[in-house]
Amino acid sequence: MRTRITFKWTFIHAERAFVGKIQEQREDVVKAVLEYIDRGTTEFCPAGSDGQVRRAARRFLLSAAAGELAAKWGILPWPEGAATEAIRTCFNSWLEERGGCGAQEDTAIIQSVRLFLELHGQSRFQDIAKPDEKIINRAGFRFDRDGQTYFLVLSEVFRTEVCRGHNLRCAVKV
């Protein structure tokens, strides 16, 4: 119990010292933090990252900037650069869990198409080489070329089943 109280008071002391330093150097701190976030966004985000990923990186970097300032001012006992590396690890884990640096909607559309083909690739797509094959509830056609299987999806099936829940124009672009 006593450790908790000590931690609480230590945290409040650090918080007050941190806010006090920011108030003393407000204009310089704002400028430095914005430059840090801009530079960090370029370093953290892979080339071609979607705006969603870049905005999230900026939020992660705001936390890193606070940690770096607290270390620089001697408020927290870690070396300079430690906050940035810790936040980089968190950001990379978030990015991996998210599934990449593209738009989340694009990823969801691709997952929907893959799921549909995985579920119905053999049962609802007629092999073009077998025109007499009976297919119930046909979704389209399939053929093999150079070791790859290609699917031709009927337009209404694409619109009403494959892309259900997604914007059709976005799905077509993706």
N, C-alpha and C positions, 0 to 999 in steps of 0.2 A: 504494500500500500504506500509506503513512504517513497519508494522509487517512482511511483506514478506521480505523486505530488511534485517531487523534485523535477521530473521530466516536464510536467505541465508548466511549472514556473520557469524552467530553462527555455522552453519553447516561447512563452510569452515574452521573456527578456530578449530572445533573438528576434522575435517578430517586431518588437518595439524598436530595437536597434536598426533593423533592416528598413522599416518604414521611415524612421528618422533620417537615415542616410539618403533615402530617395528624396525626401522633402528638401534636404539641404542642397542636393545637386539635381533637382528635377529636370531641367532642360538638358543637361549633359547626359543624364541617365536615359531619358526618352530617346534622344538621338542615338546613343550607343546601342540601346536595346533594339531599335528599329534596324540599324545597320547589321547587328548580330543576326537578327531573324532573317533579313534578306540574304545575307551571305550563307547562313546555315541552310536555308531552304534549297539553295542551289547545290550545296554539298550533300544534303540528306536525300533529296528526291532523285530517283533515276531519270535519265533523259526521257522526255515524252510523257512525263507523269500528268495525269488528269488534274484539273483544278481542285477537285475534291481532296486529292492526296496532298497537294501543295498547301491548301488551307489547313489541313490537319497537321502537317509538318510545322507550320507557323505556330500553332497552338502548343505543340510539343516544345518547340524552341523557346517560347516565352517562359516555360518552366525552367529550361536549361539556363536561360539568361538570368533568371532570378537566382539560381544556384551558383552561377559563376560570379555574380556580383557579391553575393553573401560570402563566398570564398575569398574574393579579392579584398573585401573590407574586413576580413578576419572574424566575421560573425559565425561562420560555420567552419569546422575543423578539417575540411578536405582540401586537397591540392587543386589549383586552377586546372580546368580541363576535365575534372572528374564528373561534374554535372552534365557536361556536353556528352561525354561518352555514355553515361547512364541513360540519358534521354535518347541517344542514338540507338542503344540496345532496345529500349522500349518502343521506339518508332519502328525499327526493323521488325520486331515481333508483331506489332500491330499491322504492318504492311503485309507480312506473311500470312497472318490470320485472315486479313481482308481478302487475300487472293490476288494481289498484284497492284499495279499502279494505274490501271485503267479506270474508266468510269464504272461505278458499281452497277449501274443499269445495264451497261454493255456486258459485263460479266454474267449478270442474271439472265440475259437473253441467250447468251452462248450456252449456259448451263441448261436452259429450257430446251434448246434445240438438241443438245447432246442427249439429254434424258429421253426425249421423244424417240430419237433414233436408236438408242440403246434398248428401249422398251419394245419398239415396234419394227426395228430394222429388217427382221426376217419375216415377220408375220403380215405386215401391212404394205410392204413394198414388193411389187412384182419384179422378178428378174427379167430384164429386157431380152435376154437370150432364151427365155422360156415363155413365149407368148400364150401358150395354152394353159399355163399354170393358173389355178383358181385361187384368187385372193379375196377374202371376205373383208369388207370395210377398207378398201384400198386407200392408202394415203399417198401413193406415188410409185415411182419405179426406181430400180437400182441396177447398176452394172459395175463390172470390175475392169480396171484398166491399169496396167503397169503395177500390179500388186496392191492397188488402192480400190476401195469400194466407194462409188459415187451414188448419191441419192438425188432424185428429182422429186420434189414435193409438190403435190397438187396445190394450186393457189388457195382454194377455200379451206383446205386442211391446214395449210400454213397459217392462214389468218385466224381461223376459229379454234384450232387445237394447239399447234406448235407455239404460237405467240400469244396464247391466252394470258391476259394480265399485263401485257406489254404494249407499248405504242408500236403500231404496225410499221410506220415509216422508220422509226429508229431500228426496229428489228431487221428491216430490209437492208439498211445501211450497214449494220453490224454483220 
